[in-house]
Amino acid sequence: MQYKSLVRLKQAFITGMWASLVSIVIGFAFKVWLAQWVAKGDLACIE
């Protein structure tokens, strides 16, 4: 019984790591895509 809970915990941890990785990749891809449409001066936010 304890073995099954460890397997479930390991699977949940791996799933969480993949979800985090996918989230980072999507966020980075969005920033790269947005940088193509927005002027570089606006991205810097320096006045």
C-alpha distance matrix in Angstrom:
0.0 3.8 5.4 5.4 6.7 9.0 10.2 11.0 12.7 14.6 15.7 16.9 18.8 20.4 21.4 22.9 24.8 26.2 27.2 29.0 30.7 31.9 33.2 35.2 36.6 37.7 39.3 41.1 42.3 43.6 45.5 47.1 48.1 49.5 51.5 53.3 54.6 55.3 58.1 57.2 59.2 57.2 53.9 55.2 56.1 58.9 62.0
3.8 0.0 3.8 5.4 5.2 6.4 8.8 10.0 10.6 12.4 14.3 15.3 16.6 18.5 19.9 21.1 22.7 24.5 25.7 27.0 28.8 30.4 31.5 33.2 34.9 36.2 37.5 39.2 40.7 42.0 43.7 45.3 46.5 47.8 49.6 51.7 53.0 53.6 56.2 55.1 57.0 55.2 51.8 52.8 53.8 56.4 59.6
5.4 3.8 0.0 3.8 5.5 5.2 6.3 8.7 9.9 10.6 12.4 14.2 15.3 16.6 18.3 19.9 21.2 22.7 24.3 25.8 27.1 28.7 30.2 31.8 33.2 34.6 36.2 37.7 39.0 40.6 42.4 43.7 44.9 46.5 48.2 50.1 51.6 52.3 55.0 53.8 56.0 54.3 50.8 52.0 53.1 55.8 59.1
5.4 5.4 3.8 0.0 3.8 5.4 5.1 6.2 8.6 9.8 10.5 12.2 14.2 15.3 16.3 18.2 20.0 21.1 22.3 24.3 25.7 26.8 28.4 30.3 31.6 32.7 34.5 36.2 37.3 38.7 40.7 42.1 43.0 44.6 46.5 48.3 49.7 50.5 53.4 52.4 54.6 52.7 49.4 50.7 51.8 54.7 57.9
6.7 5.2 5.5 3.8 0.0 3.8 5.4 5.0 6.1 8.5 9.8 10.4 12.2 14.2 15.1 16.3 18.3 19.9 20.7 22.3 24.3 25.5 26.6 28.5 30.2 31.3 32.7 34.6 35.9 37.1 38.9 40.6 41.7 42.9 44.9 46.9 48.1 48.7 51.5 50.5 52.5 50.5 47.2 48.4 49.3 52.1 55.3
9.0 6.4 5.2 5.4 3.8 0.0 3.8 5.4 5.0 6.1 8.5 9.7 10.4 12.2 14.0 15.1 16.4 18.4 19.8 21.0 22.5 24.3 25.6 27.0 28.7 30.2 31.5 33.0 34.6 36.0 37.6 39.1 40.5 41.9 43.5 45.6 47.1 47.6 50.2 49.0 51.0 49.3 45.9 46.9 48.1 50.7 54.0
10.2 8.8 6.3 5.1 5.4 3.8 0.0 3.8 5.4 5.1 6.1 8.6 9.9 10.6 12.1 14.1 15.3 16.5 18.2 19.9 21.1 22.5 24.2 25.9 27.0 28.5 30.2 31.7 32.9 34.5 36.3 37.6 38.7 40.4 42.1 43.9 45.5 46.3 49.0 47.9 50.2 48.5 45.1 46.4 47.7 50.4 53.8
11.0 10.0 8.7 6.2 5.0 5.4 3.8 0.0 3.8 5.4 5.0 6.1 8.5 9.9 10.4 12.1 14.2 15.3 16.2 18.2 19.9 20.9 22.2 24.3 25.7 26.7 28.3 30.2 31.3 32.6 34.6 36.1 37.0 38.5 40.5 42.3 43.6 44.4 47.2 46.3 48.5 46.6 43.3 44.7 45.8 48.7 51.9
12.7 10.6 9.9 8.6 6.1 5.0 5.4 3.8 0.0 3.8 5.4 5.1 6.1 8.6 9.8 10.5 12.3 14.3 15.2 16.4 18.4 19.9 20.9 22.6 24.4 25.7 26.9 28.7 30.2 31.5 33.1 34.8 36.0 37.3 39.0 41.1 42.5 43.0 45.7 44.5 46.6 44.7 41.3 42.5 43.5 46.3 49.5
14.6 12.4 10.6 9.8 8.5 6.1 5.1 5.4 3.8 0.0 3.8 5.5 5.1 6.2 8.5 9.8 10.6 12.4 14.2 15.4 16.6 18.4 19.9 21.3 22.7 24.4 25.8 27.2 28.6 30.3 31.9 33.2 34.6 36.1 37.7 39.7 41.3 41.9 44.5 43.2 45.5 43.8 40.3 41.5 42.8 45.5 48.9
15.7 14.3 12.4 10.5 9.8 8.5 6.1 5.0 5.4 3.8 0.0 3.8 5.4 5.2 6.1 8.5 9.9 10.6 12.2 14.2 15.3 16.4 18.2 20.0 21.1 22.4 24.3 25.8 26.8 28.4 30.4 31.6 32.7 34.3 36.2 37.9 39.4 40.3 43.1 42.1 44.5 42.7 39.3 40.8 42.1 45.0 48.3
16.9 15.3 14.2 12.2 10.4 9.7 8.6 6.1 5.1 5.5 3.8 0.0 3.8 5.5 5.1 6.1 8.6 9.9 10.4 12.2 14.2 15.3 16.3 18.4 20.0 20.9 22.4 24.3 25.6 26.8 28.6 30.3 31.3 32.6 34.6 36.5 37.8 38.4 41.3 40.3 42.5 40.5 37.2 38.7 39.7 42.7 45.9
18.8 16.6 15.3 14.2 12.2 10.4 9.9 8.5 6.1 5.1 5.4 3.8 0.0 3.8 5.4 5.1 6.2 8.7 9.8 10.6 12.4 14.3 15.3 16.6 18.5 20.0 21.1 22.7 24.4 25.8 27.2 28.8 30.3 31.5 33.1 35.3 36.8 37.2 39.8 38.6 40.7 38.9 35.5 36.7 37.9 40.6 43.9
20.4 18.5 16.6 15.3 14.2 12.2 10.6 9.9 8.6 6.2 5.2 5.5 3.8 0.0 3.8 5.4 5.1 6.3 8.6 9.9 10.6 12.3 14.2 15.4 16.6 18.3 20.0 21.2 22.5 24.3 25.9 27.1 28.5 30.2 31.7 33.5 35.3 36.0 38.6 37.5 39.9 38.3 34.8 36.2 37.7 40.5 43.8
21.4 19.9 18.3 16.3 15.1 14.0 12.1 10.4 9.8 8.5 6.1 5.1 5.4 3.8 0.0 3.8 5.4 5.2 6.1 8.6 9.9 10.5 12.2 14.3 15.4 16.4 18.3 20.0 21.0 22.4 24.4 25.8 26.7 28.3 30.3 32.0 33.4 34.3 37.2 36.3 38.7 36.9 33.5 35.2 36.5 39.5 42.8
22.9 21.1 19.9 18.2 16.3 15.1 14.1 12.1 10.5 9.8 8.5 6.1 5.1 5.4 3.8 0.0 3.8 5.4 5.0 6.1 8.6 9.9 10.5 12.4 14.3 15.3 16.5 18.4 19.9 21.0 22.7 24.4 25.6 26.8 28.6 30.7 32.0 32.5 35.3 34.3 36.4 34.5 31.2 32.6 33.8 36.7 39.9
24.8 22.7 21.2 20.0 18.3 16.4 15.3 14.2 12.3 10.6 9.9 8.6 6.2 5.1 5.4 3.8 0.0 3.8 5.5 5.1 6.2 8.7 9.9 10.7 12.4 14.3 15.4 16.6 18.4 20.0 21.3 22.7 24.3 25.7 27.1 29.2 30.9 31.4 33.9 32.7 34.9 33.4 29.9 31.1 32.6 35.4 38.8
26.2 24.5 22.7 21.1 19.9 18.4 16.5 15.3 14.3 12.4 10.6 9.9 8.7 6.3 5.2 5.4 3.8 0.0 3.8 5.4 5.0 6.1 8.5 9.9 10.5 12.2 14.1 15.3 16.3 18.2 20.0 21.1 22.3 24.1 25.7 27.4 29.1 30.0 32.7 31.7 34.3 32.7 29.3 31.0 32.6 35.5 38.9
27.2 25.7 24.3 22.3 20.7 19.8 18.2 16.2 15.2 14.2 12.2 10.4 9.8 8.6 6.1 5.0 5.5 3.8 0.0 3.8 5.5 5.2 6.1 8.7 10.0 10.5 12.2 14.3 15.3 16.4 18.4 20.0 20.9 22.3 24.3 26.2 27.4 28.2 31.1 30.4 32.8 30.8 27.6 29.4 30.7 33.8 37.0
29.0 27.0 25.8 24.3 22.3 21.0 19.9 18.2 16.4 15.4 14.2 12.2 10.6 9.9 8.6 6.1 5.1 5.4 3.8 0.0 3.8 5.5 5.1 6.2 8.7 9.9 10.6 12.3 14.2 15.4 16.7 18.5 19.9 21.0 22.6 24.9 26.3 26.6 29.3 28.2 30.4 28.6 25.2 26.7 28.0 30.9 34.2
30.7 28.8 27.1 25.7 24.3 22.5 21.1 19.9 18.4 16.6 15.3 14.2 12.4 10.6 9.9 8.6 6.2 5.0 5.5 3.8 0.0 3.8 5.4 5.2 6.2 8.6 9.9 10.6 12.2 14.2 15.5 16.6 18.3 19.9 21.2 23.1 25.0 25.6 28.1 26.9 29.5 28.0 24.5 26.1 27.9 30.7 34.2
31.9 30.4 28.7 26.8 25.5 24.3 22.5 20.9 19.9 18.4 16.4 15.3 14.3 12.3 10.5 9.9 8.7 6.1 5.2 5.5 3.8 0.0 3.8 5.5 5.1 6.1 8.5 9.9 10.4 12.2 14.3 15.3 16.3 18.1 19.9 21.5 23.1 24.1 27.0 26.2 28.9 27.2 24.0 26.0 27.7 30.8 34.1
33.2 31.5 30.2 28.4 26.6 25.6 24.2 22.2 20.9 19.9 18.2 16.3 15.3 14.2 12.2 10.5 9.9 8.5 6.1 5.1 5.4 3.8 0.0 3.8 5.5 5.2 6.1 8.6 9.9 10.6 12.4 14.3 15.3 16.3 18.3 20.4 21.6 22.2 25.0 24.4 26.7 24.7 21.5 23.6 24.9 28.1 31.3
35.2 33.2 31.8 30.3 28.5 27.0 25.9 24.3 22.6 21.3 20.0 18.4 16.6 15.4 14.3 12.4 10.7 9.9 8.7 6.2 5.2 5.5 3.8 0.0 3.8 5.5 5.1 6.1 8.5 9.9 10.6 12.3 14.2 15.2 16.5 18.8 20.5 20.8 23.2 22.1 24.5 22.9 19.4 21.1 22.8 25.8 29.1
36.6 34.9 33.2 31.6 30.2 28.7 27.0 25.7 24.4 22.7 21.1 20.0 18.5 16.6 15.4 14.3 12.4 10.5 10.0 8.7 6.2 5.1 5.5 3.8 0.0 3.8 5.5 5.1 6.0 8.5 9.9 10.5 12.1 14.0 15.3 17.0 19.0 19.9 22.5 21.5 24.4 23.0 19.6 21.7 23.7 26.7 30.1
37.7 36.2 34.6 32.7 31.3 30.2 28.5 26.7 25.7 24.4 22.4 20.9 20.0 18.3 16.4 15.3 14.3 12.2 10.5 9.9 8.6 6.1 5.2 5.5 3.8 0.0 3.8 5.5 5.1 6.1 8.7 9.9 10.4 12.0 14.2 15.7 17.0 18.2 21.1 20.8 23.6 21.7 18.7 21.2 22.9 26.2 29.3
39.3 37.5 36.2 34.5 32.7 31.5 30.2 28.3 26.9 25.8 24.3 22.4 21.1 20.0 18.3 16.5 15.4 14.1 12.2 10.6 9.9 8.5 6.1 5.1 5.5 3.8 0.0 3.8 5.5 5.1 6.3 8.7 9.9 10.4 12.3 14.6 15.7 16.1 18.9 18.3 20.7 18.8 15.6 17.9 19.4 22.7 25.8
41.1 39.2 37.7 36.2 34.6 33.0 31.7 30.2 28.7 27.2 25.8 24.3 22.7 21.2 20.0 18.4 16.6 15.3 14.3 12.3 10.6 9.9 8.6 6.1 5.1 5.5 3.8 0.0 3.8 5.4 5.1 6.3 8.6 9.8 10.6 12.8 14.8 15.2 17.5 16.5 19.2 17.9 14.5 16.6 18.8 21.7 25.1
42.3 40.7 39.0 37.3 35.9 34.6 32.9 31.3 30.2 28.6 26.8 25.6 24.4 22.5 21.0 19.9 18.4 16.3 15.3 14.2 12.2 10.4 9.9 8.5 6.0 5.1 5.5 3.8 0.0 3.8 5.4 5.1 6.1 8.5 9.9 11.1 13.1 14.4 17.1 16.7 19.8 18.5 15.5 18.2 20.4 23.4 26.6
43.6 42.0 40.6 38.7 37.1 36.0 34.5 32.6 31.5 30.3 28.4 26.8 25.8 24.3 22.4 21.0 20.0 18.2 16.4 15.4 14.2 12.2 10.6 9.9 8.5 6.1 5.1 5.4 3.8 0.0 3.8 5.4 5.0 6.0 8.5 10.1 11.0 12.1 15.2 15.3 18.1 16.2 13.6 16.6 18.3 21.6 24.5
45.5 43.7 42.4 40.7 38.9 37.6 36.3 34.6 33.1 31.9 30.4 28.6 27.2 25.9 24.4 22.7 21.3 20.0 18.4 16.7 15.5 14.3 12.4 10.6 9.9 8.7 6.3 5.1 5.4 3.8 0.0 3.8 5.4 5.0 6.0 8.8 10.1 10.2 12.7 12.2 14.9 13.3 10.3 13.0 15.0 18.2 21.2
47.1 45.3 43.7 42.1 40.6 39.1 37.6 36.1 34.8 33.2 31.6 30.3 28.8 27.1 25.8 24.4 22.7 21.1 20.0 18.5 16.6 15.3 14.3 12.3 10.5 9.9 8.7 6.3 5.1 5.4 3.8 0.0 3.8 5.5 5.1 6.7 9.3 10.2 12.4 11.8 15.1 14.3 11.5 14.1 16.7 19.5 22.6
48.1 46.5 44.9 43.0 41.7 40.5 38.7 37.0 36.0 34.6 32.7 31.3 30.3 28.5 26.7 25.6 24.3 22.3 20.9 19.9 18.3 16.3 15.3 14.2 12.1 10.4 9.9 8.6 6.1 5.0 5.4 3.8 0.0 3.8 5.5 5.5 7.1 9.2 12.1 12.7 16.0 14.7 12.6 15.9 18.0 21.0 23.7
49.5 47.8 46.5 44.6 42.9 41.9 40.4 38.5 37.3 36.1 34.3 32.6 31.5 30.2 28.3 26.8 25.7 24.1 22.3 21.0 19.9 18.1 16.3 15.2 14.0 12.0 10.4 9.8 8.5 6.0 5.0 5.5 3.8 0.0 3.8 5.3 5.3 6.2 9.5 10.4 13.2 11.4 9.5 13.1 14.7 17.9 20.4
51.5 49.6 48.2 46.5 44.9 43.5 42.1 40.5 39.0 37.7 36.2 34.6 33.1 31.7 30.3 28.6 27.1 25.7 24.3 22.6 21.2 19.9 18.3 16.5 15.3 14.2 12.3 10.6 9.9 8.5 6.0 5.1 5.5 3.8 0.0 3.8 5.4 5.3 7.3 7.3 10.6 9.7 7.6 10.8 13.2 15.9 18.5
53.3 51.7 50.1 48.3 46.9 45.6 43.9 42.3 41.1 39.7 37.9 36.5 35.3 33.5 32.0 30.7 29.2 27.4 26.2 24.9 23.1 21.5 20.4 18.8 17.0 15.7 14.6 12.8 11.1 10.1 8.8 6.7 5.5 5.3 3.8 0.0 3.8 5.9 7.8 8.9 12.3 11.9 10.7 13.8 16.1 18.6 20.9
54.6 53.0 51.6 49.7 48.1 47.1 45.5 43.6 42.5 41.3 39.4 37.8 36.8 35.3 33.4 32.0 30.9 29.1 27.4 26.3 25.0 23.1 21.6 20.5 19.0 17.0 15.7 14.8 13.1 11.0 10.1 9.3 7.1 5.3 5.4 3.8 0.0 3.8 6.7 9.2 11.9 10.6 10.4 13.9 15.4 18.1 19.9
55.3 53.6 52.3 50.5 48.7 47.6 46.3 44.4 43.0 41.9 40.3 38.4 37.2 36.0 34.3 32.5 31.4 30.0 28.2 26.6 25.6 24.1 22.2 20.8 19.9 18.2 16.1 15.2 14.4 12.1 10.2 10.2 9.2 6.2 5.3 5.9 3.8 0.0 3.8 6.3 8.4 6.8 7.0 10.5 11.7 14.4 16.1
58.1 56.2 55.0 53.4 51.5 50.2 49.0 47.2 45.7 44.5 43.1 41.3 39.8 38.6 37.2 35.3 33.9 32.7 31.1 29.3 28.1 27.0 25.0 23.2 22.5 21.1 18.9 17.5 17.1 15.2 12.7 12.4 12.1 9.5 7.3 7.8 6.7 3.8 0.0 3.8 5.4 5.4 6.6 9.1 10.6 12.5 13.9
57.2 55.1 53.8 52.4 50.5 49.0 47.9 46.3 44.5 43.2 42.1 40.3 38.6 37.5 36.3 34.3 32.7 31.7 30.4 28.2 26.9 26.2 24.4 22.1 21.5 20.8 18.3 16.5 16.7 15.3 12.2 11.8 12.7 10.4 7.3 8.9 9.2 6.3 3.8 0.0 3.8 5.4 5.1 6.5 9.1 10.5 12.7
59.2 57.0 56.0 54.6 52.5 51.0 50.2 48.5 46.6 45.5 44.5 42.5 40.7 39.9 38.7 36.4 34.9 34.3 32.8 30.4 29.5 28.9 26.7 24.5 24.4 23.6 20.7 19.2 19.8 18.1 14.9 15.1 16.0 13.2 10.6 12.3 11.9 8.4 5.4 3.8 0.0 3.8 5.4 5.4 6.8 7.5 9.1
57.2 55.2 54.3 52.7 50.5 49.3 48.5 46.6 44.7 43.8 42.7 40.5 38.9 38.3 36.9 34.5 33.4 32.7 30.8 28.6 28.0 27.2 24.7 22.9 23.0 21.7 18.8 17.9 18.5 16.2 13.3 14.3 14.7 11.4 9.7 11.9 10.6 6.8 5.4 5.4 3.8 0.0 3.8 5.5 5.5 7.8 9.4
53.9 51.8 50.8 49.4 47.2 45.9 45.1 43.3 41.3 40.3 39.3 37.2 35.5 34.8 33.5 31.2 29.9 29.3 27.6 25.2 24.5 24.0 21.5 19.4 19.6 18.7 15.6 14.5 15.5 13.6 10.3 11.5 12.6 9.5 7.6 10.7 10.4 7.0 6.6 5.1 5.4 3.8 0.0 3.8 5.5 8.4 11.2
55.2 52.8 52.0 50.7 48.4 46.9 46.4 44.7 42.5 41.5 40.8 38.7 36.7 36.2 35.2 32.6 31.1 31.0 29.4 26.7 26.1 26.0 23.6 21.1 21.7 21.2 17.9 16.6 18.2 16.6 13.0 14.1 15.9 13.1 10.8 13.8 13.9 10.5 9.1 6.5 5.4 5.5 3.8 0.0 3.8 5.4 8.8
56.1 53.8 53.1 51.8 49.3 48.1 47.7 45.8 43.5 42.8 42.1 39.7 37.9 37.7 36.5 33.8 32.6 32.6 30.7 28.0 27.9 27.7 24.9 22.8 23.7 22.9 19.4 18.8 20.4 18.3 15.0 16.7 18.0 14.7 13.2 16.1 15.4 11.7 10.6 9.1 6.8 5.5 5.5 3.8 0.0 3.8 6.4
58.9 56.4 55.8 54.7 52.1 50.7 50.4 48.7 46.3 45.5 45.0 42.7 40.6 40.5 39.5 36.7 35.4 35.5 33.8 30.9 30.7 30.8 28.1 25.8 26.7 26.2 22.7 21.7 23.4 21.6 18.2 19.5 21.0 17.9 15.9 18.6 18.1 14.4 12.5 10.5 7.5 7.8 8.4 5.4 3.8 0.0 3.8
62.0 59.6 59.1 57.9 55.3 54.0 53.8 51.9 49.5 48.9 48.3 45.9 43.9 43.8 42.8 39.9 38.8 38.9 37.0 34.2 34.2 34.1 31.3 29.1 30.1 29.3 25.8 25.1 26.6 24.5 21.2 22.6 23.7 20.4 18.5 20.9 19.9 16.1 13.9 12.7 9.1 9.4 11.2 8.8 6.4 3.8 0.0
